[in-house]
């Protein structure tokens, strides 16, 4: 969260010179309209920057936990865990979610980490 906040503050400061230039160019339309035009141009530019800053790639992994679930790997009935989102790994719309017991979930997490998916 801190990293995202710092990026946002830097982005906010980068908007200052762009908006100042727009205000200087469009001052002939008056203060109100030059501000409206400057903010419109800033929105066109910084929408994409904000979208990047607030994208899921900065988020921590999301796990789903379900009580009394049948483990996909070993078949035991126990508390079930499944990784839903981690980096590029995204199973939010999975029609058949796979829950694993704690032991099998740890093994699956290790396998995912070996492929470059951060699960912590």
N, C-alpha and C positions, 0 to 999 in steps of 0.2 A: 504494500500500500504506500509506503514511504517513497519508493522508487517512482511509482506512478504519479504521486503528488509532486515530486521534484520535476519530472518531465512536464507536467502541466504548468508549473510555475515558469519554467524556461520557455515553453510555448507561449505563455501569456506575455512574456517580455518581448518575444520575437514579433508579436502582433503590433507592438507600439510603433516601430518605424514604418511599417506598411500602412497603418492607419494614418500616421502623421503625414506621409506623402500624399495619400488620397485626400486628406483634409486640405492640404495646400493646393492641390490641383483643382479641386472642386469648390473652392471658397467663393467663386463667382455666383454660385447658387445659394449662398447664404449659409450661416452656421448650421441651421437645422438640417437642410438638405444635403450639405456636404458630409455631415455626420452620418446621416442615413445611408448615403452612397458608400462611405468608407466602411461602415459596419456590414453592409451587404457584400462588398468585395472581401472583407475579412472573413465573413461567414463562408463564402465560396472556397476560400483557401483553407481555413482552419477547421472546417468540418472534417476533412480527410485526416488532418493531423490529430484531432481529438479522437477520431474513430480508431486510429492506430494506438494512441495512448490508452484508451479504455477498452481495447480488445482483450479477449480472453487469454492471450499469450502471457500476460502478467499475473494471471490469477493462479491461485493454488489449486491443486487437484481437488475434485469433488468426488466424495465417496457416498454410496448409498448403503445403508445398513437395514437389514430386515430380520426380525425375530423369527425363529422357527422356520428356517428355509432349508430346502434340500440342496446340498452341495452338488454343483455341476460335475465336479471331478471325482469325489469319493462316495457320494450318495448319502453321507451322514446328514441327519437333521440337527441343525445348530443355528446359531446366529449367523446370518449370511452377509457377506460383504461383496460389493462390486465397485470397481472404479468407473465413474461416469465420464469425467472430463479431466484430462491432464495434457496440456500443450496441444499438439495436433490430434491426440487420441480423444475422440468424442463419440460417446455411446448414448447420448441423450434420447435419441429417437430409435433406439434398438427395440424392435418388436418382441424379441425374446431375450430379455436380460438374463445374464448368468451370474448367480450368486454362489459364493464359495465360503466354506467354513474358514476359520481363522488360519489354520495351517495351510490349506490349499490356496488361500488368498495371498499369503506371504510368498508362496512359491510362484504364483502368477505375477505378483508385483516384482519379484526378482527377475523373472523372464522379461517383463516389460522394460525394466531398467536396463537390461542388457541390449535392448533394441533402441535405447535412447529416450524412452518415456520416463520423465521424472514423476514419481508417485508420492513424493513427500512434500 
